[in-house]
Amino acid sequence: MDKPLFPGGKEALEKVVTDKSSDLDAVLFGLEIEIKSYDLYRTTSLETTDPIGKEMFEFLAGEERGHFNILMMRYEYLAGPIGWSA
C-alpha cells in the first residue's frame, strides 16, 4: 500500500478535517476511510491462501461495507434533496 490507511497522528487528521470543515466534509472523510479499509480487507482476502484468514478478511470487508452504507445514509440525509423540486 502506497499511503497509510489513516493519517499519521492528530496533526495530520486536523489538516484533513478542520474546524472549518462541514459535517458533510467529515462524513466524506469517513466514507474515504471505509472505502480504503474495504479495499484493503477485500484484496487481502483474495491474496491469502489460509481459509480461516480468508474468512476473517471477508468478514472485515463486509463490516466496512456496512459502515460505508451507514455513512452514506448520513451523507444523503445531510446533503438533502438538493436540486429536487416538488
Contacts in CASP RR format, 6 or more apart in sequence:
PFRMAT RR
TARGET T0000
AUTHOR 0000-0000-0000
METHOD contacts of the structure
MODEL  1
MDKPLFPGGKEALEKVVTDKSSDLDAVLFGLEIEIKSYDLYRTTSLETTD
PIGKEMFEFLAGEERGHFNILMMRYEYLAGPIGWSA
1 40 0 8 1.000
5 33 0 8 1.000
5 36 0 8 1.000
5 37 0 8 1.000
5 40 0 8 1.000
6 13 0 8 1.000
6 33 0 8 1.000
7 13 0 8 1.000
7 15 0 8 1.000
7 16 0 8 1.000
16 29 0 8 1.000
17 25 0 8 1.000
17 26 0 8 1.000
17 29 0 8 1.000
21 29 0 8 1.000
23 78 0 8 1.000
24 75 0 8 1.000
24 78 0 8 1.000
24 79 0 8 1.000
27 71 0 8 1.000
27 74 0 8 1.000
27 75 0 8 1.000
27 78 0 8 1.000
28 75 0 8 1.000
30 71 0 8 1.000
31 68 0 8 1.000
31 71 0 8 1.000
31 72 0 8 1.000
31 75 0 8 1.000
34 64 0 8 1.000
34 65 0 8 1.000
34 66 0 8 1.000
34 67 0 8 1.000
34 68 0 8 1.000
34 71 0 8 1.000
35 68 0 8 1.000
37 60 0 8 1.000
37 64 0 8 1.000
37 67 0 8 1.000
38 61 0 8 1.000
38 62 0 8 1.000
38 64 0 8 1.000
38 65 0 8 1.000
38 68 0 8 1.000
41 57 0 8 1.000
41 58 0 8 1.000
41 60 0 8 1.000
41 61 0 8 1.000
41 62 0 8 1.000
41 64 0 8 1.000
42 57 0 8 1.000
42 58 0 8 1.000
42 61 0 8 1.000
44 57 0 8 1.000
45 53 0 8 1.000
45 54 0 8 1.000
45 57 0 8 1.000
45 58 0 8 1.000
45 61 0 8 1.000
48 54 0 8 1.000
48 57 0 8 1.000
END
